[in-house]
Amino acid sequence: MTDSLPVALYNAAQVRELDARLIAAGTPGFELMQRAAHAAWRALRRRWPDEESITVLAGRGNNAGDGYLIAALARRAGRQVKVVAVGDAQQLQGDAALARDAAREAGVDICPWADDVTLEGVLVDALLGTGLSGEVRDPYAGAIERINASGRPVLAVDLPSGLCADTGRALGVAVRADLTVTFIGLKLGLFTAQAPDLVGELVFDDLQADETQLARLQAAATRLCPASLPRLGPRPMTAHKGSFGQVLVIGGDLGTGGAALLSAEAALRCGAGMVSLATRPEHVTAALVRRPEIMCSGVESTYSLTALLARADVLVVGPGLGQASWGRSLLSLAPGFGKPQVWDADALNLLATGAVEVPPDCLLTPHPGEAARLLQCDVAEIQADRPGAARALAERYRCAVILKGAGTLIAAPDGRLALCDRGHPAMASAGLGDVLAGVAAAFLAQGLAPYEAGCLAVWLHAAAGESHGREGRGIAAADLITTIRHLLEEQSPCRM
């Protein structure tokens, strides 16, 4: 469980401010550009050591300047290099113009963009950088489409052109890179929404930035990694089952009994002292056969649920709950529970209808569709600004929120935001969200606050899914539970 990338994530405006601070502190802008070019050139040589041809596609700003300097380095190293100027090379100003002149002095051929221009060797995307705010237009859109259709290896400088540095949304069209080399500060948009399909391998270089300059600027988000994760404390020898809480899972209407059982089993295997399951009577026998350690009760009404709530310390409500009268009636007791809660699945759908109100300081676990219903918008709006959506949910409901999906985000009502860059596409399978809800509940039962419980649960869940995903398609949600337990022991040992 090692991780070499920084923890702090920034938005584009913050990275520009960091760049300006470095220049104001005495590092010339052209020197920073040279450092960026050297970092990208090193990464290119490492990834494609035998590639002799390089085509740099350059725009009009400082991102283009990086590209021209990469071209100069490659030419001096004996590579066949050309720059395709998608933006007019003669209109470059400042440091970018100096970089263009350096490329010319090195003997680099600079040709204007044309639809039929030949793209050879490694393609270096130095078109747009982080300054893009609107949709990509021609000639840049056409150049990006040519890059993506070329079949050639692609290195993106700072971030793939067309990708929003703040949200990870493709602004109409975006470069699909094999390798992205990013500088000074990690951009939040490199990790969520469409970014995981566009960034490829990610290399970071701080360009020898003064750490004190970085420390003075509060990051937009925290990237979850072993060093930044919350931890459970070691258990004393005198601990007993009552020391680590009782989790009650409510759910499992007819036809969806497995969802609630997955949550209950995950809570048990991640350290809750006791786990109870309130479900349809028809599911009790199967649940006890699978996991007799779970105290399973068949409930038909709120009357039979009341006694179970009185004994519980943490509530999970929603997995397999349904939206019919049975689920609605059981959910109606949750707002008065008065203790930590995880709301998932149909609990969120019923919350979105206004049928019930969630108490503050709970943990909500929506996927994008549920998030759209909660914010009364469509899924495309959620995915267009996932960080903004996560924060909006946390603010509206005064709860911690896990916005699931590639680059899962965890938001707190006080504005804190964390991002998980682990996971695997093989995790696109039913039941994994039920497992996540149970894992988070176990951590609430062991004393973590909702935001911290969400962060730890998401990272362990994603890391376990990544491990199983290497074996290919066909992950079953229950597969993850034992792996999560083992990862938890590495991260938070039961005994020191």
C-alpha positions as CSV (number, residue, x, y, z in Angstrom):
1,M,0.0,0.0,0.0
2,T,2.4,2.7,-1.2
3,D,1.6,5.9,-3.0
4,S,4.0,8.5,-4.4
5,L,1.6,11.3,-5.6
6,P,0.9,14.3,-3.4
7,V,-2.2,14.4,-1.1
8,A,-3.3,18.0,-1.9
9,L,-5.5,18.6,-4.9
10,Y,-6.0,22.0,-6.4
11,N,-8.3,23.7,-8.9
12,A,-7.0,25.5,-12.0
13,A,-7.1,29.0,-10.4
14,Q,-5.1,27.8,-7.4
15,V,-2.4,26.2,-9.6
16,R,-2.1,29.5,-11.5
17,E,-1.8,31.3,-8.2
18,L,0.9,28.9,-7.1
19,D,2.7,29.5,-10.4
20,A,2.5,33.3,-9.9
21,R,3.8,33.0,-6.3
22,L,6.8,31.0,-7.5
23,I,7.6,33.6,-10.0
24,A,7.1,36.4,-7.5
25,A,9.5,34.6,-5.1
26,G,12.3,34.7,-7.6
27,T,11.9,31.8,-10.0
28,P,11.6,33.2,-13.6
29,G,8.6,31.9,-15.5
30,F,10.8,30.7,-18.4
31,E,12.8,28.6,-15.9
32,L,9.6,27.0,-14.7
33,M,8.7,26.3,-18.3
34,Q,12.1,24.7,-18.9
35,R,11.7,22.5,-15.8
36,A,8.3,21.4,-17.0
37,A,9.8,20.5,-20.4
38,H,12.6,18.5,-18.9
39,A,10.1,16.6,-16.6
40,A,7.9,15.7,-19.6
41,W,10.9,14.7,-21.7
42,R,12.2,12.4,-19.0
43,A,8.8,10.8,-18.7
44,L,8.5,10.4,-22.5
45,R,11.9,8.7,-22.8
46,R,11.1,6.4,-19.9
47,R,7.8,5.3,-21.4
48,W,8.9,5.1,-25.0
49,P,12.6,4.7,-25.0
50,D,12.8,3.3,-28.6
51,E,10.6,5.8,-30.3
52,E,12.6,8.0,-32.6
53,S,9.9,10.3,-34.0
54,I,8.0,13.0,-32.0
55,T,5.2,15.3,-33.2
56,V,4.3,18.2,-30.8
57,L,0.9,19.8,-31.3
58,A,1.1,23.3,-29.9
59,G,-1.5,25.9,-29.1
60,R,-1.0,29.5,-28.2
61,G,-0.3,29.8,-24.5
62,N,2.2,28.6,-22.0
63,N,1.2,25.0,-22.6
64,A,2.4,25.5,-26.1
65,G,5.7,26.9,-24.7
66,D,6.2,23.6,-22.8
67,G,5.6,21.8,-26.0
68,Y,8.2,23.9,-28.0
69,L,10.8,23.3,-25.3
70,I,10.1,19.5,-25.3
71,A,10.6,19.6,-29.1
72,A,14.0,21.4,-28.6
73,L,15.1,18.8,-26.1
74,A,14.1,15.9,-28.3
75,R,15.8,17.5,-31.3
76,R,19.1,18.0,-29.4
77,A,18.8,14.3,-28.3
78,G,18.8,13.3,-32.0
79,R,15.1,12.5,-32.4
80,Q,13.1,13.4,-35.5
81,V,10.9,16.2,-34.3
82,K,8.3,18.6,-35.7
83,V,5.9,21.0,-34.2
84,V,2.4,21.3,-35.6
85,A,1.3,24.8,-34.7
86,V,-2.4,24.7,-34.2
87,G,-2.3,28.2,-32.9
88,D,-0.4,30.8,-34.9
89,A,3.3,30.4,-33.8
90,Q,3.9,34.1,-34.7
91,Q,1.3,35.3,-32.2
92,L,3.0,33.7,-29.2
93,Q,4.1,36.1,-26.5
94,G,6.4,36.2,-23.5
95,D,7.9,32.9,-22.3
96,A,6.0,30.9,-24.9
97,A,7.6,33.0,-27.7
98,L,11.1,32.4,-26.1
99,A,10.3,28.7,-26.1
100,R,9.3,28.8,-29.8
101,D,12.6,30.5,-30.6
102,A,14.5,27.9,-28.7
103,A,12.9,25.2,-30.8
104,R,13.8,27.0,-34.0
105,E,17.4,27.4,-32.8
106,A,17.5,23.6,-32.1
107,G,16.5,22.9,-35.7
108,V,12.9,21.9,-35.1
109,D,10.6,22.1,-38.1
110,I,7.5,24.1,-37.3
111,C,4.6,23.7,-39.6
112,P,1.0,25.1,-39.5
113,W,-2.0,22.9,-38.7
114,A,-3.9,21.4,-41.6
115,D,-6.5,18.7,-41.7
116,D,-4.2,16.4,-43.6
117,V,-1.0,17.0,-41.6
118,T,1.0,13.8,-40.9
119,L,1.2,12.8,-37.2
120,E,4.2,10.6,-36.5
121,G,5.8,8.9,-33.6
122,V,4.8,10.0,-30.0
123,L,2.3,12.8,-30.1
124,V,2.8,15.5,-27.5
125,D,-0.4,17.3,-26.6
126,A,0.6,20.9,-25.8
127,L,-2.6,22.5,-27.1
128,L,-4.8,24.0,-24.4
129,G,-3.6,23.4,-20.8
130,T,-5.6,24.5,-17.8
131,G,-7.0,27.8,-19.0
132,L,-9.9,26.4,-21.0
133,S,-13.3,27.4,-19.7
134,G,-15.8,26.8,-22.6
135,E,-16.3,24.0,-25.1
136,V,-13.4,23.2,-27.4
137,R,-13.8,24.8,-30.8
138,D,-12.0,24.3,-34.2
139,P,-9.2,24.1,-35.1
140,Y,-8.5,22.6,-31.7
141,A,-11.5,20.3,-31.7
142,G,-10.4,18.9,-35.1
143,A,-6.8,18.5,-33.9
144,I,-7.9,16.6,-30.8
145,E,-10.1,14.3,-33.0
146,R,-7.1,13.6,-35.2
147,I,-4.9,12.8,-32.2
148,N,-7.5,10.4,-30.8
149,A,-8.0,8.7,-34.2
150,S,-4.3,8.4,-35.0
151,G,-3.6,5.3,-33.0
152,R,-0.3,6.8,-31.9
153,P,1.0,7.0,-28.3
154,V,0.1,10.3,-26.7
155,L,1.8,12.3,-23.9
156,A,-0.4,15.2,-22.5
157,V,1.4,18.2,-21.1
158,D,-0.1,19.2,-17.7
159,L,-3.5,17.7,-18.6
160,P,-5.2,16.3,-21.7
161,S,-6.4,19.2,-23.8
162,G,-10.2,19.6,-23.5
163,L,-10.4,18.2,-20.0
164,C,-11.6,20.6,-17.3
165,A,-9.0,20.8,-14.6
166,D,-11.6,21.5,-11.9
167,T,-14.3,18.9,-12.7
168,G,-12.8,16.2,-14.9
169,R,-15.4,16.9,-17.6
170,A,-14.5,16.7,-21.2
171,L,-15.4,20.1,-22.7
172,G,-17.0,18.8,-25.9
173,V,-13.9,16.7,-26.9
174,A,-10.7,15.9,-25.1
175,V,-7.4,14.2,-25.8
176,R,-7.2,10.6,-24.8
177,A,-3.6,10.3,-23.5
178,D,-1.5,7.3,-22.6
179,L,0.7,9.4,-20.3
180,T,0.0,12.8,-18.6
181,V,2.8,14.8,-17.0
182,T,1.4,17.4,-14.6
183,F,3.2,20.2,-12.8
184,I,3.4,22.2,-9.5
185,G,0.1,21.0,-8.0
186,L,-2.2,18.1,-8.8
187,K,-5.4,19.2,-10.4
188,L,-8.7,17.8,-9.0
189,G,-10.1,17.3,-12.4
190,L,-7.4,14.7,-13.3
191,F,-9.1,12.1,-11.1
192,T,-12.9,12.2,-11.5
193,A,-15.8,12.2,-14.0
194,Q,-14.4,11.4,-17.5
195,A,-10.7,11.9,-16.5
196,P,-9.9,8.3,-15.6
197,D,-10.5,7.3,-19.3
198,L,-8.5,10.2,-20.6
199,V,-5.4,10.8,-18.4
200,G,-3.6,7.4,-18.7
201,E,-0.6,7.0,-16.6
202,L,-0.1,10.1,-14.4
203,V,3.3,11.6,-13.6
204,F,3.7,14.5,-11.2
205,D,6.6,17.0,-11.0
206,D,6.6,19.9,-8.5
207,L,9.2,21.8,-10.6
208,Q,11.2,22.3,-7.4
209,A,8.5,24.4,-5.9
210,D,9.1,25.8,-2.4
211,E,6.9,23.7,-0.1
212,T,6.2,26.8,2.0
213,Q,4.4,28.4,-1.0
214,L,2.3,25.3,-1.4
215,A,1.5,25.1,2.3
216,R,0.1,28.7,2.3
217,L,-2.7,27.8,-0.1
218,Q,-5.5,25.6,1.2
219,A,-6.1,22.7,-1.2
220,A,-9.4,22.3,-2.9
221,A,-9.5,18.6,-1.9
222,T,-7.5,15.8,-0.3
223,R,-6.5,12.8,-2.3
224,L,-7.1,9.7,-0.2
225,C,-4.0,7.5,0.3
226,P,-2.5,5.5,3.2
227,A,-0.8,8.6,4.6
228,S,-4.0,10.7,4.6
229,L,-6.6,8.1,5.7
230,P,-8.3,8.2,9.1
231,R,-7.3,5.3,11.4
232,L,-9.0,3.1,13.9
233,G,-7.1,2.8,17.2
234,P,-5.7,-0.5,18.4
235,R,-8.0,-2.5,20.7
236,P,-7.2,-2.9,24.4
237,M,-7.0,-6.4,25.7
238,T,-10.0,-5.7,27.9
239,A,-12.3,-4.9,24.9
240,H,-15.6,-6.8,24.5
241,K,-18.3,-6.8,21.9
242,G,-20.1,-3.9,23.5
243,S,-17.0,-1.8,23.0
244,F,-17.5,-1.5,19.3
245,G,-21.2,-0.8,18.8
246,Q,-24.2,-2.6,17.4
247,V,-25.1,-1.9,13.8
248,L,-28.7,-2.4,12.7
249,V,-29.3,-2.8,9.0
250,I,-32.9,-2.2,7.8
251,G,-33.7,-3.4,4.3
252,G,-34.3,-6.3,2.1
253,D,-37.8,-6.2,0.7
254,L,-39.2,-9.1,-1.2
255,G,-36.8,-9.8,-4.1
256,T,-33.9,-7.8,-2.8
257,G,-33.1,-9.6,0.5
258,G,-29.4,-10.0,-0.5
259,A,-28.7,-6.3,-0.5
260,A,-29.3,-5.9,3.3
261,L,-27.5,-9.1,4.0
262,L,-24.4,-7.8,2.2
263,S,-24.4,-4.6,4.2
264,A,-24.8,-6.6,7.5
265,E,-22.0,-9.0,6.6
266,A,-19.7,-6.1,5.6
267,A,-20.3,-4.4,9.0
268,L,-19.6,-7.6,10.9
269,R,-16.3,-8.3,9.0
270,C,-15.1,-4.7,9.4
271,G,-15.2,-4.7,13.2
272,A,-18.7,-3.9,14.5
273,G,-19.2,-5.6,17.8
274,M,-22.6,-6.8,17.0
275,V,-24.8,-6.7,13.8
276,S,-28.5,-7.0,13.6
277,L,-30.6,-7.3,10.4
278,A,-34.3,-6.2,10.2
279,T,-35.7,-7.6,7.0
280,R,-38.7,-9.5,5.6
281,P,-39.6,-12.6,7.5
282,E,-39.2,-14.6,4.3
283,H,-35.4,-13.8,4.3
284,V,-34.5,-14.8,7.8
285,T,-33.7,-18.5,7.2
286,A,-31.5,-17.8,4.3
287,A,-29.7,-15.0,6.2
288,L,-29.0,-17.2,9.2
289,V,-27.8,-20.1,7.0
290,R,-25.3,-17.8,5.3
291,R,-24.1,-15.8,8.4
292,P,-25.4,-17.1,11.8
293,E,-23.4,-14.4,13.6
294,I,-25.9,-11.8,12.4
295,M,-28.9,-11.4,14.6
296,C,-31.6,-11.5,12.0
297,S,-35.2,-10.5,12.7
298,G,-38.3,-10.6,10.4
299,V,-40.2,-7.4,10.7
300,E,-43.6,-6.5,9.2
301,S,-44.2,-3.2,10.8
302,T,-42.8,-0.3,12.8
303,Y,-44.0,-1.9,16.0
304,S,-41.6,-4.9,15.6
305,L,-38.7,-2.6,14.6
306,T,-38.9,-0.3,17.6
307,A,-37.2,-2.7,20.0
308,L,-34.4,-3.3,17.6
309,L,-33.8,0.4,17.2
310,A,-33.6,0.8,21.0
311,R,-30.6,-1.6,21.2
312,A,-28.7,-0.3,18.1
313,D,-25.8,2.3,18.1
314,V,-25.6,2.8,14.3
315,L,-28.3,2.4,11.6
316,V,-27.9,1.4,8.0
317,V,-31.1,2.0,6.1
318,G,-31.9,1.6,2.4
319,P,-30.2,-1.5,0.9
320,G,-33.0,-3.4,-0.8
321,L,-35.5,-1.4,1.2
322,G,-37.8,-0.7,-1.8
323,Q,-40.2,2.3,-2.0
324,A,-43.4,0.5,-1.3
325,S,-45.4,0.8,2.0
326,W,-43.1,-1.7,3.9
327,G,-40.0,0.3,3.2
328,R,-41.6,3.6,3.7
329,S,-43.0,2.7,7.1
330,L,-39.7,1.3,8.4
331,L,-37.8,4.4,7.1
332,S,-40.2,6.7,8.9
333,L,-38.6,5.7,12.2
334,A,-35.0,6.6,11.2
335,P,-35.2,10.4,11.6
336,G,-36.0,9.9,15.3
337,F,-33.2,7.4,15.9
338,G,-30.8,10.0,17.3
339,K,-27.6,8.1,16.6
340,P,-25.2,7.8,13.6
341,Q,-26.8,6.6,10.4
342,V,-25.9,5.6,6.9
343,W,-28.6,6.2,4.2
344,D,-28.2,4.3,1.0
345,A,-30.2,3.2,-2.0
346,D,-34.0,3.5,-1.6
347,A,-33.7,5.5,1.6
348,L,-32.1,8.2,-0.7
349,N,-34.8,7.8,-3.3
350,L,-37.5,8.2,-0.7
351,L,-35.6,11.2,0.7
352,A,-35.7,12.8,-2.7
353,T,-39.5,12.5,-2.9
354,G,-39.9,14.4,0.3
355,A,-41.5,11.4,2.0
356,V,-39.0,11.7,4.9
357,E,-36.3,14.0,6.2
358,V,-32.8,12.9,7.0
359,P,-31.4,14.1,10.3
360,P,-28.1,16.1,10.2
361,D,-24.7,14.4,10.6
362,C,-25.7,11.2,8.9
363,L,-23.7,9.7,6.0
364,L,-25.4,9.6,2.6
365,T,-24.0,7.3,-0.2
366,P,-25.6,8.2,-3.5
367,H,-24.6,7.1,-7.0
368,P,-25.0,9.8,-9.7
369,G,-28.6,8.9,-10.4
370,E,-29.6,9.2,-6.8
371,A,-27.6,12.4,-6.4
372,A,-29.5,13.8,-9.4
373,R,-32.8,13.0,-7.7
374,L,-31.7,14.5,-4.4
375,L,-30.6,17.7,-6.2
376,Q,-33.6,17.7,-8.6
377,C,-31.4,17.8,-11.7
378,D,-30.3,15.3,-14.3
379,V,-27.4,12.9,-14.2
380,A,-25.5,14.9,-16.8
381,E,-25.4,17.9,-14.5
382,I,-24.1,15.8,-11.6
383,Q,-21.3,14.4,-13.8
384,A,-20.4,17.7,-15.3
385,D,-19.3,19.0,-11.9
386,R,-19.0,16.1,-9.4
387,P,-17.1,18.1,-6.8
388,G,-19.7,20.8,-6.9
389,A,-22.5,18.2,-6.6
390,A,-20.9,16.5,-3.7
391,R,-20.5,19.8,-1.8
392,A,-24.1,20.8,-2.7
393,L,-25.5,17.6,-1.3
394,A,-23.5,17.9,1.9
395,E,-24.6,21.5,2.4
396,R,-28.3,20.9,1.6
397,Y,-28.7,17.9,3.9
398,R,-26.1,18.8,6.5
399,C,-24.6,15.4,6.2
400,A,-21.4,13.8,5.0
401,V,-21.8,12.5,1.4
402,I,-20.1,9.8,-0.6
403,L,-20.7,10.5,-4.3
404,K,-19.9,7.2,-5.9
405,G,-18.5,6.7,-9.3
406,A,-15.0,6.9,-10.9
407,G,-13.1,9.3,-8.7
408,T,-15.5,8.8,-5.8
409,L,-15.8,12.0,-3.7
410,I,-16.5,12.4,0.0
411,A,-17.9,15.8,1.1
412,A,-18.5,17.2,4.6
413,P,-21.0,19.9,5.5
414,D,-18.1,22.1,6.6
415,G,-16.7,22.2,3.1
416,R,-14.0,19.5,3.4
417,L,-13.7,17.3,0.2
418,A,-11.8,14.1,-0.4
419,L,-11.3,12.1,-3.5
420,C,-10.4,8.4,-4.0
421,D,-8.4,7.6,-7.1
422,R,-8.4,3.9,-6.5
423,G,-10.9,1.4,-8.0
424,H,-11.4,-0.7,-11.2
425,P,-14.1,-0.9,-13.9
426,A,-14.8,-4.5,-12.9
427,M,-16.5,-3.0,-9.9
428,A,-19.4,-2.0,-12.1
429,S,-21.5,-4.8,-10.5
430,A,-24.6,-4.9,-8.3
431,G,-24.2,-5.1,-4.6
432,L,-20.9,-3.2,-4.2
433,G,-22.7,-0.2,-2.8
434,D,-24.4,-2.3,-0.2
435,V,-21.1,-3.6,1.0
436,L,-19.7,0.0,1.1
437,A,-22.6,1.1,3.3
438,G,-21.9,-1.7,5.8
439,V,-18.2,-1.0,5.9
440,A,-18.9,2.7,6.7
441,A,-21.4,1.7,9.4
442,A,-18.8,-0.5,11.1
443,F,-16.4,2.5,11.3
444,L,-19.1,4.7,12.7
445,A,-19.7,2.0,15.3
446,Q,-16.0,2.0,16.2
447,G,-16.0,5.8,16.8
448,L,-15.2,7.5,13.6
449,A,-17.2,10.6,12.6
450,P,-19.3,10.3,9.4
451,Y,-16.9,12.1,7.1
452,E,-13.9,10.1,8.4
453,A,-15.8,6.9,8.3
454,G,-16.7,7.6,4.7
455,C,-13.2,8.3,3.7
456,L,-11.8,5.2,5.2
457,A,-14.6,3.0,3.9
458,V,-14.3,4.3,0.3
459,W,-10.6,3.9,0.1
460,L,-10.6,0.3,1.4
461,H,-13.6,-0.6,-0.7
462,A,-11.9,0.8,-3.9
463,A,-8.5,-0.8,-3.1
464,A,-10.2,-4.2,-2.6
465,G,-12.1,-3.8,-5.8
466,E,-8.9,-2.9,-7.6
467,S,-7.3,-6.0,-6.3
468,H,-10.1,-8.2,-7.5
469,G,-10.5,-6.3,-10.8
470,R,-7.0,-7.4,-11.9
471,E,-8.5,-10.9,-12.2
472,G,-11.0,-9.5,-14.8
473,R,-14.8,-9.2,-15.1
474,G,-17.2,-11.0,-12.8
475,I,-16.6,-9.5,-9.4
476,A,-19.3,-10.5,-6.9
477,A,-19.9,-7.9,-4.2
478,A,-19.3,-10.5,-1.4
479,D,-15.8,-11.1,-2.8
480,L,-14.6,-7.8,-1.5
481,I,-15.5,-8.3,2.1
482,T,-12.6,-10.5,3.2
483,T,-10.2,-8.4,1.2
484,I,-11.4,-5.2,2.8
485,R,-10.9,-6.9,6.2
486,H,-7.3,-7.7,5.4
487,L,-6.6,-4.2,4.0
488,L,-8.1,-2.7,7.2
489,E,-5.7,-4.8,9.3
490,E,-2.8,-3.4,7.3
491,Q,-4.0,0.1,7.7
492,S,-5.4,0.0,11.3
493,P,-3.9,-3.0,13.1
494,C,-6.2,-4.5,15.8
495,R,-3.2,-4.8,18.1
496,M,0.0,-2.9,17.9
